[in-house]
């Protein structure tokens, strides 16, 4: 097992030291920071959410599939998975933000990162057909940075199929899908660069002084992941979800903003399935 423990983001966004940045694109309300719409601001800007304690119904992510075949056609993978990926839009006292999500059930259960919806006062999801509907946070697990939403008034959605992340190997080809910088339905591809990385990122603010960090064993990939990809799927060559995109490593730019340098991290699907079952 390889352990990489990088410092969490501290202080202002102008710090020059390398840091872990969460992948939530945030649109802030201050006119002086309008450029953040395009550059992205860390998900920590959104703050904390007092999520509903209501239990969620058990969700089915389909049977665990075997390892992907050697044939890799990104267009085929994209066509298969795009209907199961949504954009998550949030509004909070600090401003507006967005991330990505994965459809779990036909009636609108959606998986995303906890940091995408933390602090949200209003949540909507934009489906793959462009329709936007209201959504409610029905379960969160801040310690694993995962959350479950329920979209309102929907039916007939296409649930994603989850693969077995224990079968993922270094060098496997993968595809990341999401809404980087609000560009919904963006598809990027790469390989699995490493496994079992211990990733430590800042915890979401709870409104009390300080917040604990979040650590998990991650799949590392060089598929391009940027602000707004948080909560979207990392899929194998058969279109099966093997991870949930959550963080990247990036040196801070002069503006304090940063993008992909080919070091992205996803929470393994087997861990995700355990959290879904627990919340259910």
C-alpha positions, 0 to 999 in steps of 0.5 A: 500500500502506498501512502501519500499524505498531503497538507490540507488547504489552509488560509486563503486561496492565494497560498502558493504551496501545493495542496489537495483541492476538492473538485467542486466548481463554485460560483461566488456572489462577489463581483470581484470574484466573478472570474471564479466561475471559470477558474473554480474555487475549492468546495470548502467555500460552500460550507457545511450542511445540516443534512436530513437524518431521514433514512434512505431506502436501500438502493440497487446498483446492479450486480458487481461485474467482472473486470473490463475487457481489453477493448477500449472505445471511449465513444461507446463508454460515453454513450452508455454512461452519460444518461446516468450522470447528472449535474448537481447545483447548489445554493448556500449563504456563501454563493452558488456551486456545482458538482456531478452525481451518479444515478442510483435508481430509476426514481431519482436516488443520486450519489454525489460527494458530501462536499458538493452539497455541504452547506447547501440551502437549495439543491437541484439536479440537471439530468442528462436530457437538460431538464432541471429538477429539485432535489433533497439531501437524504443521507450523508457520510462526511467521513467518506465524503459521500452523500445521497440525494433524491430528485423530485418528480422523476421516473425512468432514469438510467441507473449506473452499473457498479463494477468491482474496484478490487479488480481494477489494476494499474494501467487499466483504461478509465473514463471520467464523466462530469461537469467540470466548470459547469460544462455538463457531460464532459468526457475525459479518459486516461489510465489507472496510475496507482491504487490504494493512495491514502488521500487526505483532504480538508473536511467540510466546515461544520459551523463550529471552529475548525473541521476534521480532515477526510481520509480514504484509500483512493484510485489514482488516475491521469484522466483529467478531473477539474472543478465540477467533476466532484461526485461524478463517475470514474468508469472502466472500459465496459462503462461500469463505475469503479470510483467516484471522482473526489479530489486532485493534486495541483500546485496553486497558480498565481490566482490561487486557482488550479486545474488538472495536472494528471493526478486525480483521485476517486473513491473506490466503488466497493467502498462506495457501495458499503456506504450506500448500503449503510445509509440505506 
